Amino acid sequence: RPDTRITHRADVLRLPHLPPAALDLCLSPCDAHCRSAPAMGGPLGAFGVIQVPQEVVGVLICLAGSTFTAFGLVLQKYSHQLNAASDNPVIFFRQPWWFLGFAIFMASQVLNLVAMGMAPQVVLSSLGAWCLIFNALFASCILGERLSPSEQTAMLGAVVGVVCVIAGTPQSEELFRGDIQAMIDSFTSQQFIIACGGLMVGCLGFFVLARFWPDLLPVAWAVTAAVFSGFTVMLFKCVSLLILNPKLPRISPWFRWESYVVVGASGVVGLMQLHSMNVGLRTGEALVVVPVYYSVGILAQILTGALVFHELGGFTCTRQILLFWGGTGFLILCIVKLTQSKISTESKTDLHAEAESVDADDMKARKIIGSSDGVAALRQPLHRRTSSMGSAVSLASSYDPEAFPESFGEEPRLYMVSVAGPMGIA
């Protein structure tokens, strides 16, 4: 009836024998009001609930996942340090603190997987800096590690870079949903194939150069792992969309075999990323490998997000473009500085502080080492100092393949990498 005023969806449900066309007509003013309501606060939705944009929820979940990722990593190092100071050291998987830290790290991957189905990939890729910032903060609070002025400056700059990236990210006209056919169209598009070919040629070029300059070999593996991370995150985002936000025209996407190919491909590419990162860290110095991995990985994740999900197609002005790409470049510079400062701080030994906490024999051996180099190298045997934990602990970079032999023995260490959401190394 034209004179009927519909103010709530419940009023529509009480109308008897209402045909579908009339239902749409009656609901249209209510839906228009809901769409015009501000995203946060302001008028309530049709059911009296404040409507929060899905992207905001995804970013908040990713921030929580990144925070827990950093906390899990620090707990693992805390366990290794306690084990190194123990009179009866045990293998890493028998350490309760390590098991707790690894469980938190894996749980955070689930949170990141959920966030990937709700927020743009180009935004979540920049939040890897959040994980690095809280890693440094947790290390300072739990492990007693000192935050150098350069680390503090880089952390502040990373926050500014993240804000610029988020503010400059264009709004998509239509959210990419879990439509398996749309994913197939993106994977078979000319732009995607050309980009894959270009990235493959670039990685092979690094390995060719490494045959003439062997020092480039760890960098080649780091770049390869970073490129794989872009495809791994993109594929896991596809899986997240298929689970959390599927497009259901007639049947579920899980009745199509292509969906299971996407799931399998995400696992295979993730293993290739894991292998490349392990080879890079075992053959090179963490001071070079880790910054390269983080910086190139952010660019790879932005590229795949733009190609597959069309997340960078809505720039409205030059200022927005400059804000996004300028923030991305500044963020990468801050991440490189932060990781290098963090690794250098972990790897250096304060000989004056050690003199108060070690016996004469240890000090004699340390003087022999100091006379040849003066500064502990990244692959130097472990040193001990007194930290806020109240006991002598090992001081070495957590990325050093020879660090914490009490926890790993003679077996080569296995580095885990974050495959869902922001980047991380455990």
Disulfide bonds with the S-S distance in Angstrom:
none
